[in-house]
Amino acid sequence: MCVNNNGDAFYLKETLPKIKLISETEWSASAVFNPNEYPNSFKGLVDSCRSRFSSVLSYAINTKEEIRKQRERGFEANLISINKVLPTQQDFFVEFSCPNILSNFEAFLISAKSLLDVLSRFLGRRINLEIFGFNRSGSKSVPNYGGRLLNALRNTSPSILPSRDEIIDVLLKHKTKWIERLITMRDSVVHDGELKEFVNFWTIVKAGRKRAYSSIDISDPELKDIGTVEEYLSEIIDSIKEFTFRFRDMVFSPDERKTIFEAQKKK
């Protein structure tokens, strides 16, 4: 067992005043979800929203960074292996093993679904309903992602939540735009153990080709029926930010948050 000369981290974490040095993404997320803008009963949920939002940003950045680093490192050993067997008698599909890219992308999908879950609980607290997460309704073969949340909203009086209809409209728009596809991919990772919609760096070894393969013959990681992973991440991060900001502002309006923040400063 490794002994830490600083003492018991878990005991000290609970007994000493804490200072946390945060990353750039955590700083950005803290500006989106400032616990001082909400009632005390929401602070735990707000911190969860901040943490999940930060993770989504971090894993998206990490995935794109791993793709960039792999390009810069090149594929020398893999290309040597390919070029040794040229020419081949038939075509071959060759996928390169870059586990850091896949693991970061899978973590992004899981974090994005987790963000939807905590945002749902955030809304549930506002309307005094126990909402576990962004759960589906319907059958497994025809799932309605977020269906339970939508049903709860439709059964909520506008007198309790004036923005009810607006929230429903935004949810339906974003479900179609990106949420359903993201959750489908996340479920493949969590329930099936394999993201079949994902292909890492790849190339085709053509039958009869004698000319050596190089990095220019290698295609970027892709998602089925979507495009490259980098393009997908750039687009979906914009959509996640748009949805998160709108959702937050519909649950607690900017004026409400400002009033609470000013009251907190006077205490």
Helices and strands as residue ranges (DSSP letters): H 9-15, H 24-32, G 35-37, G 40-42, H 43-73, H 76-84, E 92-95, H 99-126, E 137-138, E 143-144, H 147-154, H 164-174, I 175-179, H 180-187, I 188-192, E 198-199, E 202-205, G 215-217, E 222-223, E 227-228, H 229-251, H 254-266
